[in-house]
Amino acid sequence: MRTFIGEYLKETDAGIDNLQYTRTYQFGRDWYSQAYGGILEMMYAGVGAEVLYRPMNSALALGLDINRVRQRDFDQQFGLRDYTVTTGHATAYWQTDWHDVLVKGSVGRYLAGDIGATLDVSRSFSNGVNIGAWATMTDAGDDYGEGSFDKGLYVSIPLDAFFTTSSKGNTGLAWAPLTRDGGARLNRRYQLYDMTGDRDPEGYWDGINKVYK
C-alpha cells in the first residue's frame, strides 16, 4: 500500500503514471457521471465510476465514487501484484461565501480496507492558485502504517501562469508528515466536481471581471 512508496521510487526511473480510458455522460440537468479503467495512478490500476449531483447556482453538491483496483508492480509498467481492494467515497461539497473557501467532507472505504472520513478545506485565489489542507480519521488503528489519523497540505497552480497560451490544466504538490497505509485514498486524475466548475456562477463572474479589469 502507500508505505511501499520507497519501492516504487527505487525500482523505476521511467514508469507509467497514468494510462486510462474515461467516458463522461450528463444524464440529467444536474446529474453527471463518468466511468474509467486502466492504470489510474502510480500504485494502482483498475476500474471505477463516479456520479455527481450539482445543481446550477447552488453552493452544494453531492458525489459518489466506487473503484475496484489492484496494486501495481514496483517497476510501474504493466505488471500487477496480488493485493486487490474495493474503495470509494460519498462526498459533500460546500462552496462557502467566505473568501472562496471550499469545504469537502467524505466518508467511505480507503485503500487499506479501513472505514472512515476525510475533511478537506481549500481556498482559491483570483490568480487561480488553490491551497488546501485535509485530515482523515479511520478505524485502521495501528494495523497499518502509523495509525488511524492522517493529514496533509497541498497547492495547485494553473498552467496559465507559465505559458502564453490559455490552458485549463494545472500542476501542484502535496505534503504529508508521513506516508502511511491507513486513510490512503486513490489518486484519481479526473473528478467530476472539478470538471463541472462552470456550474459555479461565482467562477463565471470572476472570469468576466478579469476580462474587463
KEKE-3310 file (N, C-alpha, C; in steps of 0.2 Angstrom, whole numbers, plus 5000, padded with zeros to 4 digits):
npx = (5004:5002:5014:5024:5029:5043:5048:5042:5048:5061:5063:5061:5065:5058:5043:5025:5013:5000:4987:4973:4956:4943:4926:4913:4897:4882:4867:4855:4848:4856:4864:4879:4890:4904:4915:4929:4944:4960:4977:4977:4985:5001:5002:4991:4980:4965:4947:4933:4919:4910:4897:4889:4879:4875:4868:4864:4869:4870:4877:4880:4884:4884:4892:4897:4909:4916:4927:4937:4952:4969:4985:5000:5015:5031:5040:5032:5026:5017:5014:5005:5002:4997:4988:4971:4957:4942:4937:4930:4920:4907:4904:4902:4900:4904:4903:4908:4903:4913:4928:4930:4931:4931:4923:4925:4918:4920:4915:4919:4927:4944:4960:4967:4957:4951:4938:4932:4932:4935:4940:4941:4948:4949:4956:4953:4962:4962:4971:4970:4977:4976:4975:4976:4970:4969:4962:4961:4952:4951:4946:4957:4967:4982:4986:4990:5003:5006:4995:4977:4975:4977:4985:4987:4994:4991:4995:4989:4993:4989:4992:4992:5000:5012:5013:5011:4999:4982:4976:4967:4973:4983:4996:5004:5008:5009:5010:5013:5015:5019:5020:5008:4998:4985:4970:4973:4969:4963:4972:4964:4964:4954:4940:4923:4918:4928:4928:4916:4916:4911:4898:4897:4892:4899:4912:4911:4907:4918:4928:4923:4925:4939:4941:4937:4944)
npy = (4994:5012:5013:5007:5016:5019:5008:5009:5021:5017:5006:5010:5021:5027:5026:5021:5033:5036:5029:5028:5025:5035:5039:5051:5057:5066:5064:5071:5087:5091:5081:5071:5059:5048:5035:5024:5016:5007:5011:5019:5027:5030:5018:5010:5001:4998:4998:5010:5021:5036:5047:5063:5075:5091:5105:5119:5136:5133:5131:5119:5102:5084:5069:5053:5040:5024:5011:4997:4991:4986:4982:4989:4982:4986:4992:5000:4997:4986:4976:4967:4966:4955:4961:4967:4978:4985:5002:5017:5033:5043:5060:5077:5093:5110:5126:5139:5156:5163:5171:5163:5149:5132:5118:5101:5086:5069:5052:5034:5020:5016:5013:5003:4995:5001:5010:5026:5044:5060:5077:5091:5106:5120:5135:5146:5157:5173:5173:5160:5150:5137:5133:5121:5110:5094:5081:5065:5052:5036:5018:5011:5009:5004:4995:4997:5006:5021:5022:5028:5041:5054:5067:5082:5094:5104:5112:5119:5125:5135:5131:5142:5152:5149:5149:5157:5154:5150:5138:5125:5117:5111:5112:5105:5102:5091:5088:5078:5073:5060:5045:5034:5019:5018:5027:5030:5036:5033:5041:5048:5054:5062:5071:5074:5085:5095:5095:5101:5114:5125:5126:5133:5149:5159:5157:5160:5174:5179:5177:5185:5198:5198:5200:5212:5221)
npz = (5000:5003:5010:5003:4995:4994:4987:4975:4970:4970:4961:4948:4934:4924:4924:4921:4924:4922:4913:4906:4901:4899:4901:4900:4905:4904:4912:4916:4920:4931:4934:4933:4926:4926:4919:4921:4917:4918:4920:4934:4943:4951:4959:4958:4948:4938:4938:4938:4944:4944:4951:4951:4958:4955:4956:4946:4950:4964:4980:4985:4982:4978:4978:4972:4972:4966:4966:4959:4962:4959:4966:4958:4950:4957:4947:4939:4927:4917:4925:4939:4956:4970:4979:4980:4981:4985:4984:4989:4990:4997:4995:5000:4995:4998:4993:5001:5005:5010:5007:4995:5000:4999:5006:5009:5013:5016:5017:5018:5011:5012:5004:5012:5016:5027:5036:5036:5038:5029:5030:5020:5017:5007:4998:4985:4975:4966:4956:4952:4959:4971:4987:5000:5014:5022:5033:5040:5047:5052:5055:5056:5066:5074:5064:5051:5044:5053:5061:5064:5060:5049:5039:5029:5017:5002:4986:4972:4955:4942:4924:4916:4922:4918:4904:4888:4881:4883:4895:4903:4912:4926:4939:4953:4971:4985:5003:5016:5033:5036:5026:5025:5027:5032:5030:5017:5000:4984:4970:4960:4943:4936:4942:4944:4950:4949:4935:4932:4934:4928:4932:4943:4948:4953:4949:4935:4935:4941:4931:4921:4927:4927:4914:4910:4919)
capx = (5000:5006:5021:5028:5031:5050:5050:5040:5053:5068:5063:5060:5067:5053:5037:5019:5010:4993:4985:4967:4951:4937:4920:4908:4890:4877:4861:4850:4850:4860:4867:4884:4893:4910:4917:4936:4948:4967:4982:4974:4990:5007:5002:4985:4976:4958:4941:4929:4914:4908:4891:4889:4873:4877:4863:4866:4868:4870:4884:4881:4885:4885:4896:4899:4913:4917:4933:4939:4958:4974:4991:5004:5022:5035:5043:5027:5025:5010:5013:5001:5003:4991:4983:4965:4953:4936:4937:4925:4918:4902:4907:4898:4904:4900:4907:4906:4904:4919:4935:4931:4933:4928:4924:4923:4918:4920:4915:4919:4932:4950:4964:4969:4951:4948:4932:4932:4930:4940:4938:4946:4946:4954:4954:4955:4963:4960:4976:4969:4981:4972:4979:4971:4973:4965:4963:4957:4951:4948:4946:4963:4971:4989:4987:4993:5007:5007:4988:4971:4974:4982:4984:4992:4993:4993:4994:4988:4995:4986:4997:4992:5005:5019:5013:5007:4993:4977:4975:4963:4977:4986:5001:5004:5012:5006:5015:5010:5021:5021:5016:5005:4993:4978:4967:4975:4964:4965:4973:4960:4966:4949:4935:4918:4917:4932:4926:4910:4917:4907:4891:4898:4891:4905:4918:4909:4908:4925:4931:4920:4928:4946:4942:4935:4948)
capy = (5000:5018:5013:5004:5022:5019:5003:5012:5026:5014:5001:5013:5028:5030:5022:5024:5036:5036:5027:5026:5027:5038:5042:5055:5057:5070:5061:5075:5094:5092:5075:5069:5053:5045:5028:5024:5010:5007:5012:5025:5031:5026:5012:5006:5000:4995:5002:5014:5025:5042:5051:5069:5079:5098:5110:5126:5141:5130:5131:5112:5097:5078:5065:5046:5036:5017:5009:4991:4992:4981:4986:4988:4981:4992:4995:5004:4995:4984:4970:4969:4962:4951:4965:4970:4981:4990:5008:5023:5038:5048:5067:5083:5099:5116:5132:5145:5163:5167:5171:5157:5143:5126:5113:5094:5080:5062:5045:5028:5014:5018:5008:4998:4992:5004:5014:5032:5051:5065:5084:5094:5113:5124:5142:5148:5164:5176:5171:5153:5146:5134:5130:5117:5105:5089:5077:5059:5048:5029:5013:5007:5008:5003:4989:5000:5012:5024:5023:5029:5048:5056:5074:5085:5101:5104:5118:5118:5131:5134:5131:5149:5156:5148:5149:5162:5152:5148:5131:5123:5112:5114:5107:5106:5097:5089:5087:5075:5072:5053:5041:5028:5015:5020:5033:5032:5037:5033:5047:5049:5060:5066:5071:5077:5092:5099:5095:5104:5120:5130:5126:5138:5156:5164:5157:5163:5181:5181:5177:5191:5203:5198:5202:5220:5225)
capz = (5000:5002:5014:4998:4990:4993:4982:4968:4968:4969:4956:4941:4933:4920:4924:4918:4930:4921:4906:4907:4896:4903:4897:4904:4902:4908:4911:4918:4920:4936:4936:4929:4928:4922:4920:4919:4918:4916:4925:4937:4947:4952:4963:4957:4941:4939:4935:4943:4941:4949:4950:4954:4958:4956:4953:4944:4955:4971:4983:4987:4978:4981:4974:4975:4968:4968:4962:4961:4960:4961:4966:4953:4952:4959:4941:4936:4920:4916:4929:4945:4962:4972:4983:4977:4986:4983:4988:4986:4995:4996:4996:5000:4993:5000:4991:5005:5003:5014:5004:4991:5003:4998:5011:5006:5018:5013:5021:5014:5012:5009:5001:5016:5018:5033:5035:5040:5035:5027:5029:5016:5016:5002:4996:4978:4974:4960:4950:4950:4964:4976:4993:5005:5019:5024:5038:5039:5053:5050:5060:5055:5072:5072:5060:5045:5045:5059:5064:5060:5059:5043:5037:5024:5014:4995:4982:4964:4952:4935:4919:4913:4925:4915:4897:4885:4878:4888:4897:4909:4916:4932:4942:4960:4975:4991:5008:5022:5038:5035:5021:5028:5024:5035:5027:5010:4995:4977:4967:4953:4939:4934:4947:4941:4953:4945:4928:4931:4938:4925:4935:4949:4945:4955:4944:4929:4936:4942:4924:4917:4930:4925:4907:4910:4923)
cpx = (5004:5013:5026:5031:5039:5052:5048:5046:5060:5068:5062:5062:5062:5047:5031:5015:5002:4992:4978:4962:4945:4932:4915:4902:4885:4870:4855:4853:4856:4864:4873:4887:4900:4912:4924:4939:4955:4971:4980:4979:4996:5007:4997:4983:4970:4953:4937:4924:4912:4902:4891:4882:4875:4872:4866:4864:4867:4877:4885:4881:4886:4888:4897:4903:4914:4922:4935:4946:4963:4981:4996:5011:5026:5039:5038:5026:5018:5009:5009:5003:4997:4986:4978:4961:4947:4936:4932:4923:4911:4905:4902:4902:4900:4905:4904:4906:4909:4926:4936:4933:4929:4929:4921:4923:4916:4919:4915:4925:4938:4954:4966:4963:4948:4943:4933:4930:4936:4937:4944:4944:4951:4951:4957:4956:4962:4965:4975:4973:4976:4976:4974:4974:4967:4967:4958:4957:4948:4948:4952:4967:4978:4991:4990:4997:5007:5000:4983:4970:4979:4980:4989:4990:4995:4992:4993:4989:4992:4992:4997:4997:5012:5019:5009:5000:4988:4977:4971:4967:4980:4992:5001:5008:5008:5011:5011:5016:5023:5017:5014:5000:4986:4976:4969:4970:4967:4966:4970:4962:4960:4943:4929:4917:4922:4931:4920:4910:4913:4900:4891:4897:4896:4911:4917:4910:4915:4929:4929:4924:4935:4946:4941:4939:4954)
cpy = (5006:5017:5009:5010:5021:5014:5006:5017:5023:5010:5004:5020:5031:5025:5025:5026:5035:5034:5024:5028:5029:5040:5045:5056:5062:5067:5064:5082:5095:5086:5073:5063:5052:5038:5028:5017:5010:5008:5019:5030:5027:5019:5007:5006:4997:4999:5005:5018:5031:5045:5057:5073:5086:5103:5116:5131:5139:5130:5124:5107:5090:5073:5058:5042:5029:5014:5002:4991:4986:4984:4984:4985:4987:4995:4999:5003:4992:4978:4972:4964:4959:4955:4968:4972:4985:4996:5013:5027:5041:5055:5072:5089:5105:5122:5138:5152:5167:5165:5165:5151:5137:5121:5106:5089:5074:5057:5040:5024:5016:5012:5002:4994:4995:5009:5020:5038:5055:5072:5087:5102:5117:5131:5143:5155:5167:5175:5163:5148:5143:5131:5127:5113:5100:5085:5071:5055:5041:5024:5009:5005:5008:4997:4991:5006:5015:5025:5025:5037:5050:5063:5076:5091:5100:5111:5116:5125:5130:5135:5138:5153:5155:5149:5155:5161:5150:5141:5130:5119:5115:5109:5109:5101:5096:5087:5084:5073:5065:5050:5035:5024:5017:5027:5035:5031:5036:5039:5047:5055:5065:5066:5076:5084:5097:5100:5099:5111:5126:5131:5131:5145:5160:5163:5160:5171:5183:5181:5183:5197:5204:5201:5210:5224:5228)
cpz = (5000:5006:5009:4993:4989:4987:4975:4966:4966:4963:4949:4940:4928:4919:4921:4924:4929:4914:4907:4901:4901:4898:4902:4901:4907:4907:4914:4918:4925:4938:4931:4931:4924:4924:4918:4920:4915:4922:4928:4941:4947:4954:4961:4950:4943:4936:4941:4940:4947:4946:4954:4953:4960:4952:4951:4949:4963:4974:4986:4982:4981:4976:4977:4970:4971:4964:4964:4958:4962:4961:4961:4955:4953:4953:4937:4929:4920:4921:4936:4950:4965:4976:4979:4982:4982:4987:4985:4992:4993:4999:4996:4999:4995:4998:4996:5002:5006:5010:4999:4994:5001:5003:5008:5012:5015:5018:5016:5016:5008:5007:5005:5018:5024:5031:5039:5036:5034:5027:5025:5015:5012:5000:4989:4978:4967:4954:4949:4955:4969:4981:4998:5010:5020:5030:5038:5045:5051:5056:5060:5061:5071:5068:5053:5046:5052:5063:5060:5058:5054:5042:5032:5021:5007:4992:4975:4961:4944:4930:4916:4916:4922:4907:4894:4882:4884:4889:4903:4914:4922:4935:4949:4964:4981:4996:5014:5027:5037:5029:5024:5024:5026:5032:5020:5005:4988:4974:4960:4950:4938:4940:4944:4944:4950:4938:4926:4934:4935:4928:4941:4946:4947:4951:4938:4929:4937:4935:4920:4920:4928:4918:4906:4915:4920)
residu = (MET:ARG:THR:PHE:ILE:GLY:GLU:TYR:LEU:LYS:GLU:THR:ASP:ALA:GLY:ILE:ASP:ASN:LEU:GLN:TYR:THR:ARG:THR:TYR:GLN:PHE:GLY:ARG:ASP:TRP:TYR:SER:GLN:ALA:TYR:GLY:GLY:ILE:LEU:GLU:MET:MET:TYR:ALA:GLY:VAL:GLY:ALA:GLU:VAL:LEU:TYR:ARG:PRO:MET:ASN:SER:ALA:LEU:ALA:LEU:GLY:LEU:ASP:ILE:ASN:ARG:VAL:ARG:GLN:ARG:ASP:PHE:ASP:GLN:GLN:PHE:GLY:LEU:ARG:ASP:TYR:THR:VAL:THR:THR:GLY:HIS:ALA:THR:ALA:TYR:TRP:GLN:THR:ASP:TRP:HIS:ASP:VAL:LEU:VAL:LYS:GLY:SER:VAL:GLY:ARG:TYR:LEU:ALA:GLY:ASP:ILE:GLY:ALA:THR:LEU:ASP:VAL:SER:ARG:SER:PHE:SER:ASN:GLY:VAL:ASN:ILE:GLY:ALA:TRP:ALA:THR:MET:THR:ASP:ALA:GLY:ASP:ASP:TYR:GLY:GLU:GLY:SER:PHE:ASP:LYS:GLY:LEU:TYR:VAL:SER:ILE:PRO:LEU:ASP:ALA:PHE:PHE:THR:THR:SER:SER:LYS:GLY:ASN:THR:GLY:LEU:ALA:TRP:ALA:PRO:LEU:THR:ARG:ASP:GLY:GLY:ALA:ARG:LEU:ASN:ARG:ARG:TYR:GLN:LEU:TYR:ASP:MET:THR:GLY:ASP:ARG:ASP:PRO:GLU:GLY:TYR:TRP:ASP:GLY:ILE:ASN:LYS:VAL:TYR:LYS)
# end
